[in-house]
Amino acid sequence: MSEHPRHLPADERRAATVAAVVALAAEQNPSDITTTAIAQRMGLTQGALFRHFPSKDAILQAVMSWVAQRLLARVDAAIRRETAPLAALEAAFMAHVDFVC
């Protein structure tokens, strides 16, 4: 089976695009990531990439939404485990640091 499936449902292709951008961001400055690099990472053409996103900004918005959802879920879970306000604040901070790392 191919490492990069050729045909995926639109939602799965968008999720794969976000994953590709996150992986690229771990390797290089996010502002240097091009749509060519994203498409190459996914084994697609730029045209195929733009069938799922109207622009590079739309791709980056999807990535930021993914990051925000996961970060907030981790911070919320950390806060819920604590009863003391100071401990909750420290837990939120550490959850954020752990997420970034």
C-alpha positions, 0 to 999 in steps of 0.5 A, spaced: 500 500 500 502 507 498 505 511 503 500 516 501 493 514 499 491 517 492 483 518 494 481 520 501 474 523 503 475 531 503 475 531 511 480 526 511 484 529 506 484 536 510 486 532 516 492 529 513 494 536 510 493 539 517 498 533 520 503 535 514 503 542 516 504 540 523 510 535 521 513 540 517 513 546 522 517 541 527 522 541 522 522 548 520 520 555 521 512 555 520 513 562 516 517 558 511 513 552 509 510 553 502 504 550 499 509 546 494 512 543 501 506 541 504 503 538 497 510 534 496 510 532 504 503 529 502 505 526 495 500 530 492 500 536 487 499 543 489 492 543 485 490 537 489 491 541 495 487 547 493 481 542 491 480 542 499 483 549 501 481 555 497 488 558 499 494 558 504 491 562 509 485 557 509 490 551 510 494 555 516 487 557 519 485 549 519 492 548 523 491 554 528 484 551 529 487 544 530 492 547 535 487 551 539 482 545 540 488 540 542 491 545 547 484 548 550 482 540 551 489 539 555 489 546 559 481 544 561 483 537 563 489 539 567 484 545 570 479 540 572 484 535 576 485 541 581 481 544 586 486 550 589 486 556 584 493 556 584 494 549 583 489 550 577 493 555 574 500 551 575 497 545 572 494 550 566 501 553 565 504 546 565 499 543 560 501 549 555 508 548 556 507 540 555 503 541 549 508 546 546 514 541 547 
